[in-house]
Amino acid sequence: MKSLPRIAAIILALALSLGLSACSAIKLGYSTLPEVAFWWLDGYVDFQEEQEPDARRELARLHDWHRREELPKLVEILARMEGLAGAEVTPQQACEVVAQVQVRIAAVAGQAAVGAGAIAPTMTAGQLRHLERRYRSRNEDFFKDWVSRPVPEQHEKRYALMLDRLESIYGRLEAPQRTVLRQAMERSMYNPGRILSERQRWQQDLLQALRQASAPDTPPATAAALVAGALQRMQQPPDAEYRAWRDALIQESCRTFSAVHQVTTPGQREQAARRLRAYQRDLRDLYAGAR
């Protein structure tokens, strides 16, 4: 069951809600997440009727756990971001926030692995073939959207994506901030071909783990361990060179954010702080509803 780790990322993205401009949208998105996640996963796994109750139960369990345990921690991260918004932000400070988010993603992925390990033994050969075809299709889309583009077009595409994310916090960026962002994207070490190769590696790794986990003679504990190991390797790739490149890319992103933030206006910084406070209020409301 490939993508319960992906659900971790979806939950975190909705919880942080940096791409949502209206607080009510945060609450609606978070509250409906188990249903949305089920249908998203079904597109990959093609659940059989008898698997659906277990899948829904595991997603509900993950969601309930996240609401109780993780939302307060996300509020703390957002509060730290709010505190940084009004002053200069160094690349180190930005990366400290990134590290905190990575810890939270790892925590959710660990919980998600429990559900994945429980359902993996019930997967059929047909479902694994369906999952492999879906992977192949998504990889082809990524190749078309990113790898096959000339490098200048890759830079422009990343610039547009980063601009949208930053404007969801600061509001409209003006020419000085856009110039800094564009220059950073043009110098970036981002390499979609390398990302695609790593994606294909962990897809095959997970497919192999799922095949072994779903074998008739595999004990449940072994099946769970196989899936958990593959999911761990997804987060921490075994290729040391790739890990070093990925970490360097994160450092680069921290420098980019810091550089853009340095040229934002007091008004933009105040708007960022207001939005971050609003997100905190919404997450507190969601957390209070779980108690």
Secondary structure, DSSP 8 states (H G I E B T S, - for coil): -TTHHHHHHHHHHHHH-TT-S-HHHHHHHHHTHHHHHHHHHHHHH---TTTHHHHHHHHHHHHHHIIIIIHHHHHHHHHHHHHHHTS---HHHHHHHHHHHHHHHHHHHHHHHHHHHHHGGG--HHHHHHHHHHHHHHHHHHIIIIITS-HHHHHHHHHHHHHHHHHHHH-S--HHHHHHHHHHHHH----HHHHHHHHHHHHHHHHHHHHHHTSTT--HHHHHHHHHHHHHHHHS-S-HHHHHHHHHHHHHHHHHHHHHHHT--HHHHHHHHHHHHHHHHHHHHHHHHH-
